[in-house]
Amino acid sequence: MIKLKRLHKELTHVWSGIGHYHDSSKSLYGYKDYFIKTNDYYMGWNVYKGEEQINPITISGMSFKGAREWLENYLKEKGEI
C-alpha cells in the first residue's frame, strides 16, 4: 500500500450547519508526481499526474478509497511500486 501525503493545510475544510457536512473540495493528497483530489463536497475523487487526470472519466467520480486503489493498481502496472 502506498503512503499518501496530505498536501492541504490543517483546518482547510468547511463545516457547516447542524449536520456538519464535510467539504472535501480543498483536499489534496500526493504520492511522488501523482495526486488525488476532488472539486466536490463529497466523492468525485480523481487521480492526476501533474495537472493531467489519468483515471478514466466517470460520471460521479470515485470514492477516496477507490481513487487510492486505482492509483496503486496503476503504479503496479507501470512497475513504479
C-alpha positions in Angstrom: 0.0 0.0 0.0 1.3 3.4 -0.9 1.6 6.1 1.7 -0.1 9.3 0.6 1.0 12.6 1.9 -1.6 15.2 2.9 -0.8 18.4 1.0 -3.7 20.6 2.2 -3.3 22.7 5.3 -4.9 21.7 8.6 -8.4 23.2 9.0 -8.9 23.6 5.3 -12.3 22.0 5.3 -15.6 23.8 5.8 -18.0 22.5 8.4 -21.5 23.9 8.2 -25.0 23.5 9.7 -26.4 21.1 12.2 -25.4 18.1 10.2 -21.8 19.3 9.9 -21.2 18.2 6.3 -17.6 17.8 5.3 -16.4 19.8 2.3 -13.6 17.7 0.6 -13.2 20.1 -2.3 -10.0 21.6 -0.9 -8.4 18.2 -0.1 -5.2 17.2 -1.8 -3.1 14.1 -1.3 0.1 13.2 -3.2 2.5 10.4 -3.9 5.6 11.3 -5.9 4.3 13.1 -9.0 0.7 11.8 -8.5 -2.2 13.5 -6.8 -5.7 12.5 -5.6 -8.1 15.4 -5.4 -11.7 16.4 -5.9 -13.7 19.5 -6.7 -16.8 18.2 -5.0 -18.0 18.4 -1.4 -18.1 14.6 -1.2 -17.0 11.8 -3.6 -15.9 12.7 -7.1 -12.2 11.8 -6.4 -9.8 11.6 -9.4 -6.2 10.7 -9.9 -3.7 13.1 -11.6 -0.2 13.1 -12.8 0.8 16.7 -12.5 -2.3 18.6 -13.9 -3.4 15.7 -16.2 -6.2 13.5 -15.0 -5.1 9.9 -15.6 -8.0 7.8 -14.4 -10.9 7.2 -16.7 -13.6 10.0 -16.6 -16.6 8.7 -14.6 -20.0 10.3 -14.2 -19.9 10.6 -10.4 -16.2 10.1 -9.7 -14.7 7.6 -7.3 -14.7 7.4 -3.5 -11.3 8.3 -1.9 -10.7 4.7 -1.2 -11.5 3.8 -4.9 -9.1 6.5 -6.2 -6.3 5.3 -3.9 -6.8 1.7 -5.1 -6.9 2.8 -8.7 -3.6 4.7 -8.2 -1.9 1.7 -6.5 -3.0 -0.6 -9.4 -1.8 1.9 -12.0 1.6 2.2 -10.3 1.9 -1.6 -10.1 1.2 -1.9 -13.8 3.8 0.7 -14.5 6.3 -1.0 -12.3 6.7 2.0 -10.0 5.9 0.1 -6.8 
